Amino acid sequence: MASLTNAQSPAQPNALSARVLWVDYFSNHTDGFASASDYNFGASIAYHRNINEFLNLHVPIQFKSSEVPLNDAPIFSTDKRGVFGFDVQGHFGDWDGLGRFKPYLLAGIGLSFISDVDEVDIAFPIGGGFQFQLGQKSTSPSVILQSEYRLVTNSYRNNFVHGLGIVFPLNFNGKTKTPLDRDGDGVVDDQDRCPDTPGFPALAGCPDRDKDGFADIDDECPDDPGLIAFMGCPDTDEDGIKDSEDECPTEAGPRSNKGCPIGDQDQDGVLDPDDLCPTEAGPASNRGCPEINDADKEVLNLAAQQIYFQTGEATLLPESFVTLNNIFEILQRYPAYNCSIGGHTDSVGNASANQRLSERRAKACYDYLINKGINSSRLDYKGYGETQFIADNTFKEGREKNRRVEFNVYLK
C-alpha cells in the first residue's frame, strides 16, 4: 500500500483529455436500444486531477448536436439543437495498483443547456470506463473509453453518452513530481519487479541475497551463488551439471556418469559406468563381475537332487537345509547375482495338482532363503509341474530325477 504522502502526490497528477461522443436520447423512450442511425455526435474536453490512488476528479465540458425531447410526450425537436454542459465527476478505481490498464466506475453532477429551450437541466451521470496508458512512463498518453447514463431532472431527457478519446498528462512548470517508490530502492514502482522489497536497479528493483547477479525472484538457489545458465544454482566442479543434479558435485564428470568422474575402482579393465560390480574385479565378458567358481557351480548343479520334501507336500525335510545353506552362502559371495528357483514334479497324479505342488515347493525354498537374509528383489520362483521332465517317468529312477528344485543363478 502506498503511503498517504505518496498516494496524494502521484506522478503527473494533472491531465487533459479530448473525446468524441455518441449521444442517444431515443433508448429512454423505446422498449429496446436505439439504432445506429438514432445516435448523434458531440465532443468533450476535460481536466483530470488525480486526488489519490483510488479517486480521479474529472471535469468535462461537452458540446452535442442532437435531436432532443422537448417535453414528456415526448415530442422531439425537428432539427438538431446544440446541447452544452459541464460536469464534475469522480472516477473510482485502483489508479496506482493496476499498471497501465485502469478500469473505473464514475458518478457525478452536471448542468446542461439546450439552445432555444428556456430551462437548465441538472444531470447525474453514472457509468464506467477504462484508461489504457500507451507507454511505460508517467508522461505517456492514455486511450480513454467511457459510457455513462445521464439521469436528468426532466426525466424525459435521460440519455446515454459514449465517448472515445485520448488523455494527455500535464507537466506544470517543467517539474515532475517524484514517482512512487514504496521500498525506497531508487526504482519507481511501475518499473520495479519487487516493489515492496528493496533491490538493485540492475535487477529491476529485486534483491539478490547470494550476490550472483541473478534476482532472488528468479533464482532457484537464492542462498547459494550460482550461474545464470542454471537459474542461479551452483556448479562447484564446473562440469556443466548443477550441484543438485550432480552425484559428485566436487569432482568433474560427464552427464552420462551422473556428474562423477569415470574410473575403474577394481582395476579390472571395465570402466565403472559399465561395470555391474565396480568394487569387485571381473572379466569384461561377465560385465565386470567375478565369475562363479567351479566348486560353487557344482553345488548349484547338485542342488536339484538334494532338496527333499514330505511325500506329496511342500514341507522341507531337514536333509535339505545343508544344500539351501550352501546356496545362501553362494548368493552372499556373489551379491551382483540373482537366483531363479524352479519347481518340478513327475507325471504321477493329476497334472493340475502337480502344477500347484511344484509352485509350493519352489516357494518353500524361496521363503527359506529370504528368512536367511537374502533380499527378495534378488529371488523369484515358478512352478513347472510335470512339463519339463529330464528322465523317463516310466521308471522309479526317472521319476525321482524329475522330482526336483533347480536353482539358476544369473547376473542382474
Buried (B, 14 or more C-beta within 10 A) or exposed (E): EBEEEBBEBBBBBBBEBBBEBBBBBBBBBEEEEBEEEBBBEBBBBBBBEBBBBBBBBBBBBBBBBBBBBBEEEBEBBEEBBBBBBBBEBBBBBEBBEEEEEBBBEBBBEBEBEBEEBEEEBEBBBEBBBBBBBEEEBBBBBBEBBBBBBBBBEBEBBBBBBBBBBBBBBEEEEEEBBEBBBBBEBEBBBBBBBBBEBBBBEEBBBBBBEBEBBBBBBBBEBBEBBBBEEBEBBBBBBEBBBBBBEBEBBEBBBBEEBEBBEEBBEBEBEBBBBEBBBBEBBBEEEBBBBBEBEEEBEEBBEEBBBBBBBEEEEBEBEEEBBEBBEBBBEBBEEBBBBBBBBBBBBBBEEEEEEBBBBBBBBBBBBBBBBEEBEBEEEBBBBEBBBBEEBEBEBEEEEBBEBBBBBBBEBEBE
